[in-house]
Amino acid sequence: MSPKKRSLGLRTRENKAVFMDRDGVIIKEVNYLSRVEDMTVIPGVADAIAKLREAGFKAIIISNQSAVARGLLSLSGLKEITRVLRADLLKQNLAAKLDAVYYCPHHPDFDKSCACRKPEIGLILKAQKKFNIDLKSSYFIGDSSVDIFAARRAGCIPLLVRTGKAGKDGLYHEKPQKTFKSFPEAVSWVLRQ
């Protein structure tokens, strides 16, 4: 084997990812979701996640879940919702496997400031480290200005969907690179890039 081929084999492979918000993006928006029975996966989401995975993207949820800080949901309840969400996605499409799910359970009005609550990028950086993700080749699909701002701060390509908050939360004046009707529509665009 030539030295050139040997050195290519030693390079670490960087992965690309599609980060996604949970509420209003892959499941229907419910104000402070705290019960599994109130969770509904948006139609077409499981197939879209499967297509991302088949195209080589990591599929990673990054979500603020202040219902925990507010005392509306326990951490064990959040874990159960996550378990059922993963199972529901796989039930709809066996290839719709999430690589990781990261949540911030904090809220500065109820507990403490942190580096994980979007638009902070602590959870994105945690995923980057774990999966060796190239953030510049990655996307963040969200439904709020918080998601768009977090994506820009992390160096990802920000995409907005018109489900959930539909970008009307008004917290930041960040603009997405593109806006789509739904998560599946956004994924179709990503896959054409």
Buried (B, 14 or more C-beta within 10 A) or exposed (E): EEEEEEEEEEEEEBBBBBBBBBBBBBBBBBEEBBEBEEBEBBEBBBBBBBBBBEEEBBBBBBBBBBBBBBEBBEEEBBEBBBEEBBEBBBEBBEBBBBBBBBBBBBBEEEEEEBEBBBBBBBBBBBBBEEBEBBBEBBBBBBBBBBBBBBBBBBBBBBBBBBBBBBBEBEEBEBEBBBBBEBBBBBBBBBBEE
